[in-house]
Amino acid sequence: MRGVIEHYKAARAELTATGSPFEVVRENVMGSDILVYKSAPPNIRVLWESTAVHGDKDYIVYEDERYTYAEIHSQVRRLAVYLQAHGAAPGTRVALAMRNYPEWVVGYWACVSIGVAAVGVNAWWTAPEMEYALSDSNPVIFIGDDERLERLAQLGGRADMHVVAVRSERVVQANGARWSDVLATADPGSLPAVSIDPEDDATIFYTSGTTGFPKGAQLTHRGSVSNILNLVAMTTASSMAEQKAIAAGDVPAPAAPAEPRPPVFFAPTPLFHVTACNCILHPATLSGAKVVFTYKWDPGRALELIEREKVTNFSGVPTMSRELLLHPDWPKRDTSSLQGMGGGGAALQPDLVHKIAGALKGGQPSTGYGMTETHGIITANAARLYLAKPESCGPLVPTLESKLVDEEGRDLPADPGTVGVLCVRGAVVIKGYLNRADATADSIRDGWLNTGDIARIDGDGFVYLVDRAKDMVIRGGENVYCSEVEAAIYNHDAIAEAIVFGVPDERLGEEVAAALLLKPGAALTEDELRTFLSSSLAKHKIPSRVWFRTEPIPRNANGKFLKREVRKELVGE
């Protein structure tokens, strides 16, 4: 596998060199010298308009509904004119509050195409949480489905917002309308003419923190375009490396060329987060692919749609991939179309990397590490590279540079063995947090974003996530990284879900604890687990307290386990 890594490094250098389509240069943006793509389009509207050539190709599949590129483009044009007529202008915001309906996609492209920031309202929010976000972002228009409209009604409505009701029979307020009213307008044939600067807000996505009020991250047109190009560049470099390795005889050539398949993306996570919007919808749309959505996450239904729509790319949080592989319908469904399976949002445990590789007939595992604050991915790892370094989330994207700092923010030596808090700088770092200058200054200093993640970087530039800085257990002065313990636990065949966290201990300060969900029919005791872990973990890392759950571990809207909630439930703090 060493040869593949060297070929990848050579491919990256070739891909971003002077004169190449992905040439990377330094540019002063908002006071910081950062890495940018020299030939990047100025805004997302340019990219959206370029997809009109896909015409009658399938674009959006939602359950049993189907829409072509031409149909969605027509709806986007009509909505764009409608939004302008009801107060939406460059610099204003429009709230999108619904499930992963086709209307969310239409609303998004209409907003970014006329210089209006799309506010992704978390569909899981309670009425008070929604009230906070609406007061914080102050949208002029609210486009919401029945459930979100119900919560809006609980707040007494907002006279300052024009409300558009989606898939709802609810009586709309006096200054409201129905989605059908928008579609009843004439197609203008083109988008309204507007001027959009690369640094203008494209989206306001609220961070998925589990404590306190969320912060509205300001995602710009430059950052969103750069993330798309990063995704394409990383995929292209991986493909180039594969071809170089085959040509050099470092890896065997495939016995027969893989059957070319039209790209079909499955988007199982919410569109109000960067994973589904920026990392699935954006690149899929640009490539003319079909995107599949469901009413809610259900692994059985997902397998049915993967078979029916011949899905080629599945990208969710790791727990979703694990649930697909564990589902009794996995061997019964035709999943041969899958060429990539994985995702981000949390570390993909090493055992799952190899399980995906073994389960896919014509594909490979993949992962992406990123944040809302970086418009999407920070690193990516896939195929042979991933199998060579399954514990790594991959190398940095071309428009980011990195450094490690200590808890006081001081730079650490750039040595392969150094472990510290990862900071990144580049075109994909957000402008800041809406109305939160203090939080912006705390997180972004001289252009460097403090990710809050503890990491190390090897000699090849591959990043290894050790843990979240706030999720580390300090047991008797020894640091225990939760992700390492979780990865070891997942190697046991009885485990379906696992989280590791710290609990108070009078003598040691903290002890390591775990909450587990076993696979149906499996049996495991605490002593058996500890005996199993003793072969791979130091004694101080093995959980001293273990809880076996009968229900799945709760998750937030983006599919991440709610560790703090479980910890509070079990230990009362």
C-alpha positions in Angstrom: 0.0 0.0 0.0 3.0 2.3 0.4 3.2 2.8 -3.3 -0.4 3.9 -3.5 0.3 6.6 -0.9 3.3 7.9 -2.8 1.3 7.9 -6.1 -1.4 9.9 -4.3 1.0 12.5 -3.1 2.4 12.8 -6.7 -1.2 13.1 -8.1 -2.1 15.9 -5.6 1.0 17.9 -6.5 0.3 17.5 -10.2 -3.4 18.3 -9.8 -2.8 21.6 -7.9 0.2 22.8 -9.9 0.5 26.0 -11.9 -1.7 25.8 -15.0 -3.9 22.9 -13.9 -7.7 23.2 -13.5 -7.3 22.9 -9.7 -4.3 25.3 -9.4 -4.0 26.6 -5.8 -2.7 30.1 -5.1 -2.5 32.4 -2.1 -4.8 35.3 -2.0 -5.6 37.9 0.7 -9.2 37.5 1.7 -10.7 39.6 4.4 -7.3 40.3 5.8 -5.9 36.8 5.8 -3.5 35.2 3.2 -5.2 31.9 2.4 -5.1 29.1 -0.1 -7.8 29.4 -2.9 -8.5 27.9 -6.3 -7.3 30.3 -8.9 -10.1 29.4 -11.4 -12.9 29.1 -8.9 -16.3 30.4 -10.0 -17.3 33.6 -8.1 -20.5 32.2 -6.6 -22.8 29.2 -6.3 -25.3 30.7 -8.8 -22.9 30.2 -11.6 -22.6 26.5 -10.7 -26.4 26.1 -10.4 -27.0 27.7 -13.8 -24.5 25.3 -15.4 -26.6 22.3 -14.4 -29.5 23.3 -16.7 -27.9 21.2 -19.4 -29.0 18.1 -17.6 -32.6 18.8 -18.7 -34.8 15.7 -18.5 -32.4 13.6 -16.4 -33.7 12.5 -13.0 -32.6 14.9 -10.3 -34.6 14.5 -7.1 -36.2 11.3 -6.0 -38.2 11.6 -2.8 -39.8 8.3 -1.7 -42.0 7.6 -4.8 -41.9 11.2 -6.2 -39.5 12.0 -9.1 -38.3 15.3 -10.5 -36.1 16.2 -13.5 -33.4 18.9 -13.6 -35.6 20.9 -16.0 -38.6 20.7 -13.6 -36.5 21.8 -10.6 -34.9 24.6 -12.6 -38.3 25.9 -13.6 -39.5 25.8 -9.9 -36.3 27.6 -8.8 -36.9 30.4 -11.3 -40.5 30.9 -10.2 -39.6 30.8 -6.5 -36.7 33.3 -7.1 -39.1 35.8 -8.6 -41.6 35.2 -5.9 -39.1 35.7 -3.1 -38.0 39.0 -4.6 -41.6 40.1 -4.8 -42.0 39.5 -1.1 -39.0 41.3 0.3 -36.1 39.0 -0.3 -33.1 40.9 -1.6 -29.3 40.5 -1.4 -28.3 40.7 2.2 -31.6 39.4 3.6 -32.4 35.8 4.7 -35.0 33.2 4.1 -35.7 30.3 6.5 -36.1 26.8 5.2 -37.8 24.7 7.8 -38.8 21.2 6.8 -37.8 17.6 6.3 -35.7 16.6 3.3 -38.5 17.5 0.9 -37.9 18.5 -2.8 -39.1 21.9 -1.8 -36.1 22.4 0.5 -33.8 21.9 -2.6 -35.8 24.3 -4.6 -35.8 26.9 -1.8 -32.1 26.6 -1.4 -31.1 27.1 -5.0 -33.6 30.0 -5.4 -32.1 31.7 -2.4 -28.4 31.4 -3.3 -29.2 32.4 -6.9 -30.5 35.8 -5.9 -27.9 36.6 -3.2 -30.2 35.7 -0.3 -28.8 33.6 2.6 -30.7 30.4 3.1 -31.2 29.7 6.9 -31.3 26.0 7.6 -33.8 25.6 10.4 -33.2 22.4 12.3 -36.3 20.3 11.8 -35.8 18.7 15.3 -35.9 22.0 17.1 -38.7 22.6 19.7 -40.7 25.8 19.4 -38.5 27.8 21.8 -35.3 26.6 19.9 -36.9 27.7 16.6 -37.9 31.0 18.2 -34.2 31.6 19.1 -32.9 30.9 15.6 -35.6 33.0 13.9 -34.9 36.0 16.3 -31.2 35.5 15.7 -31.3 35.3 11.9 -34.4 37.5 11.3 -35.6 36.0 8.0 -38.0 38.0 5.8 -39.6 34.8 4.5 -40.3 31.4 6.2 -40.8 28.4 4.0 -41.9 25.5 6.2 -43.8 22.2 6.3 -46.7 21.2 8.5 -44.7 20.2 11.6 -42.6 23.4 11.5 -45.7 25.5 10.9 -47.3 24.0 13.9 -44.3 25.1 16.0 -44.4 28.5 14.5 -48.1 28.7 15.5 -47.1 27.9 19.0 -45.0 31.0 19.0 -48.0 33.1 17.9 -46.6 33.5 14.4 -44.4 36.4 13.2 -46.0 39.4 11.5 -42.7 40.4 10.1 -42.3 37.2 8.1 -44.0 36.2 4.9 -44.9 32.5 5.4 -45.0 29.9 2.6 -46.7 26.6 3.6 -45.2 23.3 2.2 -47.2 20.1 2.2 -49.7 21.4 4.7 -53.4 22.0 4.9 -52.9 24.3 7.8 -54.5 27.7 7.5 -51.7 30.1 6.7 -51.5 33.5 8.4 -52.7 36.7 6.7 -49.4 37.4 5.0 -48.8 33.8 4.0 -49.2 31.6 0.9 -49.1 28.0 -0.1 -46.4 26.3 -2.2 -49.0 25.7 -4.9 -49.4 29.5 -5.2 -45.7 29.8 -6.0 -45.8 27.1 -8.6 -48.9 28.7 -10.2 -46.9 31.7 -11.3 -45.5 31.8 -14.8 -41.9 30.6 -15.4 -39.9 33.7 -16.2 -37.4 31.7 -18.3 -34.4 33.1 -16.5 -33.2 34.0 -13.0 -33.4 37.7 -11.8 -30.2 39.6 -12.4 -28.3 40.2 -9.2 -24.7 40.9 -8.1 -23.2 38.3 -5.7 -19.8 38.8 -4.1 -17.7 35.7 -3.2 -17.7 36.8 0.5 -21.5 37.2 0.6 -23.4 34.8 2.9 -24.8 31.9 1.0 -26.2 29.9 4.0 -26.6 30.2 7.7 -26.3 26.8 9.3 -26.6 26.4 13.0 -24.0 24.4 14.8 -25.3 21.1 16.2 -24.0 21.6 19.7 -25.8 19.7 22.4 -25.6 22.3 25.1 -26.5 26.0 25.1 -27.9 28.0 22.2 -26.5 27.1 18.8 -24.4 29.5 16.8 -25.3 30.6 13.3 -22.3 29.8 11.1 -22.0 32.2 8.1 -21.2 30.1 5.0 -20.1 32.2 2.1 -20.2 31.7 -1.7 -16.5 31.4 -1.9 -16.3 28.8 0.9 -19.2 26.8 -0.6 -17.7 26.8 -4.1 -14.3 25.9 -2.7 -15.8 22.9 -0.8 -17.3 21.6 -4.0 -14.0 21.9 -5.8 -12.2 20.2 -2.8 -14.5 17.2 -3.1 -13.9 16.9 -6.8 -10.2 17.4 -6.4 -9.9 14.8 -3.7 -11.9 12.2 -5.8 -9.8 13.0 -8.9 -6.5 12.7 -7.0 -7.5 9.3 -5.6 -8.5 8.1 -9.1 -5.2 9.4 -10.6 -3.2 7.6 -7.8 -5.0 4.4 -8.5 -4.2 4.6 -12.2 -0.5 5.5 -11.5 -0.3 2.6 -9.1 -1.7 0.1 -11.6 0.6 1.5 -14.4 3.6 1.1 -12.1 2.6 -2.5 -11.2 2.3 -1.6 -7.5 -1.3 -2.9 -7.5 -3.0 -5.4 -9.8 -5.2 -4.1 -12.6 -8.9 -5.1 -12.3 -9.8 -8.3 -14.1 -12.4 -6.5 -16.0 -13.4 -2.8 -16.2 -16.1 -1.9 -13.8 -19.5 -1.3 -15.5 -20.0 2.4 -15.8 -23.0 3.5 -13.8 -24.8 6.9 -13.8 -24.0 8.6 -10.4 -26.8 8.3 -7.9 -26.4 9.7 -4.4 -28.3 8.7 -1.3 -28.7 11.6 1.2 -29.8 10.2 4.5 -28.8 13.1 6.8 -30.7 16.4 7.1 -30.3 19.1 4.5 -30.0 21.7 7.2 -26.5 20.5 7.9 -23.4 20.7 5.6 -23.1 16.9 5.2 -26.2 16.5 3.1 -26.3 20.0 1.6 -22.7 20.9 0.9 -21.1 17.5 0.6 -23.9 15.5 -1.1 -26.4 17.9 -2.8 -23.7 20.3 -4.2 -21.4 17.8 -5.9 -24.2 15.5 -7.0 -26.0 18.5 -8.7 -22.8 19.7 -10.3 -22.2 16.3 -11.8 -25.8 15.9 -13.1 -26.5 13.0 -10.7 -29.7 11.8 -9.2 -30.2 12.4 -5.4 -32.4 10.2 -3.3 -34.2 11.4 -0.2 -36.5 9.7 2.3 -39.1 10.9 4.8 -37.0 9.7 7.7 -34.0 7.4 8.2 -35.0 3.7 8.1 -32.3 1.2 7.1 -34.8 -1.2 5.6 -36.4 1.5 3.4 -32.9 2.7 2.6 -31.9 -0.7 1.3 -35.1 -0.9 -0.8 -34.3 2.5 -2.4 -30.6 1.6 -2.9 -31.8 -1.4 -4.9 -34.6 0.4 -6.8 -32.6 3.5 -7.7 -29.3 1.8 -8.2 -27.5 4.1 -5.7 -23.8 4.4 -6.3 -22.8 6.6 -3.4 -24.1 6.3 0.2 -22.8 9.0 2.6 -24.2 9.3 6.1 -22.8 9.1 9.6 -21.0 5.9 10.5 -23.9 4.5 12.5 -26.0 4.4 9.4 -23.5 2.4 7.4 -23.2 -0.1 10.3 -27.0 -0.3 10.5 -27.3 -1.1 6.8 -24.7 -3.9 7.1 -26.4 -5.4 10.2 -29.9 -5.2 8.7 -31.5 -8.6 7.9 -32.4 -7.3 4.4 -28.7 -6.5 3.5 -28.1 -10.0 1.9 -31.6 -10.0 0.4 -31.2 -6.7 -1.5 -29.2 -6.0 -4.6 -26.5 -3.5 -3.4 -24.1 -4.2 -6.3 -24.5 -0.6 -7.6 -22.8 0.8 -4.5 -19.3 2.2 -5.4 -18.8 4.2 -2.3 -20.1 3.9 1.3 -19.2 5.7 4.4 -19.5 9.4 5.3 -18.5 11.7 8.1 -19.9 13.5 11.1 -18.0 11.1 13.4 -14.9 8.9 13.1 -15.5 5.7 11.1 -14.2 2.9 13.4 -11.4 0.8 11.8 -13.4 -2.4 12.0 -16.2 -0.7 10.0 -13.7 0.3 7.2 -12.8 -3.3 6.6 -16.4 -4.6 7.0 -17.6 -2.1 4.3 -14.7 -3.2 2.0 -15.7 -6.8 2.5 -19.5 -6.2 2.0 -19.4 -4.1 -1.2 -19.2 -6.1 -4.4 -17.9 -3.3 -6.5 -17.0 -0.4 -4.2 -14.9 0.8 -1.4 -15.3 2.5 2.0 -14.8 6.3 2.3 -14.9 8.9 5.0 -14.8 12.6 5.3 -13.9 14.7 8.4 -15.3 18.2 8.5 -17.3 20.8 10.3 -20.0 23.3 9.6 -17.3 25.9 10.2 -15.4 24.6 7.2 -18.3 24.5 4.8 -17.9 20.7 4.7 -14.8 18.6 4.6 -11.4 19.2 6.1 -10.0 15.8 5.1 -11.1 12.8 3.0 -10.0 9.2 2.8 -11.3 6.5 0.5 -10.6 3.2 -1.4 -7.0 1.8 -1.3 -5.7 4.8 0.7 -8.3 4.2 3.4 -7.5 0.5 3.5 -3.8 1.5 3.9 -4.6 3.9 6.7 -8.0 2.9 8.2 -7.4 4.8 11.4 -6.9 8.1 9.5 -9.6 10.4 8.2 -7.2 11.3 5.4 -5.1 14.2 4.1 -6.2 17.9 4.1 -8.1 19.2 1.2 -6.1 21.4 -1.2 -7.4 24.8 0.1 -6.5 24.2 3.8 -3.3 24.3 5.7 -3.0 23.0 9.3 -1.2 23.3 12.6 -1.4 21.8 16.0 -1.6 23.9 19.2 -1.7 23.2 22.9 -4.6 24.0 25.3 -3.2 27.6 25.6 -3.2 28.1 21.9 0.5 27.9 21.5 1.9 26.3 18.3 3.3 22.8 18.7 6.2 21.3 16.7 5.2 20.0 13.3 6.4 16.5 14.1 4.6 13.2 13.2 4.4 12.2 16.9 2.9 15.5 18.1 -0.7 15.4 19.5 -2.5 18.7 19.8 -5.6 20.7 19.0 -6.1 20.9 15.2 -6.3 24.4 13.6 -7.0 25.0 9.9 -6.9 28.0 7.6 -8.1 28.5 4.1 -10.9 29.3 1.7 -13.4 27.1 3.4 -13.3 28.6 6.8 -16.5 30.4 7.6 -16.8 34.2 7.7 -17.9 33.9 11.4 -20.9 33.4 13.6 -23.9 35.5 13.0 -24.3 38.2 15.7 -21.6 36.6 17.8 -18.4 38.6 17.4 -17.1 37.2 20.7 -17.5 33.6 19.6 -16.0 34.3 16.2 -12.9 35.9 17.8 -12.6 33.0 20.1 -12.8 30.3 17.4 -11.0 32.1 14.5 -7.7 33.9 15.2 -5.7 35.4 12.3 -7.7 33.2 9.9 -7.0 30.0 11.9 -10.0 28.0 12.9 -9.7 26.1 16.2 -11.5 22.9 15.4 -11.6 21.7 19.0 -10.5 18.3 17.9 -7.3 16.6 19.2 -5.3 15.2 16.3 -1.9 14.1 15.1 -0.6 14.3 11.5 1.8 11.6 10.1 4.7 12.1 7.8 2.5 11.7 4.7 0.2 14.4 5.8 -2.6 12.1 6.9 -4.7 13.3 9.8 -5.6 11.1 12.8 -8.4 12.3 15.0 -7.6 11.4 18.6 -10.7 12.9 20.2 -12.7 15.9 20.9 -10.9 18.1 23.3 -14.0 18.3 25.5 -14.6 14.5 25.2 -11.4 13.3 26.7 -11.3 11.4 29.9 -8.5 12.3 32.3 -8.1 9.3 34.6 -5.6 9.8 37.4 -3.6 12.3 35.2 -3.6 10.0 32.2 -5.4 11.1 29.0 -7.9 8.5 27.7 -9.2 9.2 24.2 -12.8 8.0 23.9 -12.6 7.2 20.2 -9.8 4.7 20.8 -11.8 2.8 23.4 -14.9 2.9 21.2 -13.0 1.5 18.2 -11.7 -1.4 20.4 -15.3 -2.1 21.7 -16.7 -2.2 18.2 -14.3 -5.1 17.3 -16.5 -7.3 19.5 -19.1 -9.1 17.3 -21.9 -8.5 19.9 -21.8 -4.7 19.7 -24.3 -2.8 17.7 -23.8 0.7 19.2 -21.2 2.0 21.7 -20.3 5.3 23.3 -17.5 6.0 25.8 -17.4 8.9 28.3 -16.0 10.0 31.6 -17.7 9.6 35.0 -16.6 11.2 38.3 -14.4 9.3 40.5 -13.3 10.4 44.0 -9.8 8.9 43.8 -8.9 9.2 40.2 -10.9 12.3 39.2 -12.6 10.4 36.3 -13.2 6.8 35.3 -13.9 5.5 31.9 -17.5 4.4 31.3 -19.4 2.9 28.3 -23.0 2.6 27.2 -23.7 -0.3 24.8 -26.4 -1.7 22.7 -26.0 -5.3 21.7 -27.0 -6.9 18.4 -30.4 -8.7 18.5 -29.9 -12.1 20.1 -26.3 -11.3 21.3 -25.1 -11.8 24.9 -22.2 -10.1 26.7 -21.3 -9.4 30.3 -19.1 -6.7 31.7 -16.4 -9.1 32.7 -16.4 -10.7 29.2 -16.1 -7.2 27.6 -13.2 -6.3 29.9 -11.4 -9.6 29.2 -11.9 -8.9 25.4 -10.5 -5.4 25.7 -7.5 -6.4 27.8 -5.8 -7.7 24.6 -5.9 -4.3 22.9 -6.1 -1.6 25.5 -4.1 -0.6 28.5 -5.8 -1.4 31.8 -6.5 2.3 32.6 -8.4 2.6 29.3 -10.8 -0.3 29.9 -14.3 1.0 31.1 -14.8 0.4 34.8 -18.5 1.0 34.5 -20.7 -0.4 31.7 -24.3 0.1 31.0 -26.2 -2.2 28.6 -29.1 -0.5 26.9 -32.3 -2.0 25.5 -33.0 1.0 23.3 -30.8 2.6 20.6 -28.5 5.4 21.8 -30.2 8.7 21.2 -28.8 11.0 18.5 -29.0 14.6 17.4 -30.5 15.7 14.1 -27.4 14.9 12.2 -27.2 11.3 13.5 -24.4 11.8 16.1 -24.7 10.1 19.4 -25.8 12.4 22.2 -23.1 11.5 24.7 -23.8 14.3 27.1 -27.5 13.4 27.2 -26.7 9.7 27.9 -24.1 10.6 30.5 -26.6 12.9 32.3 -29.2 10.2 32.2 -26.9 7.6 33.8 -24.8 9.6 36.3 -27.0 12.7 36.8 -24.6 15.3 35.6 
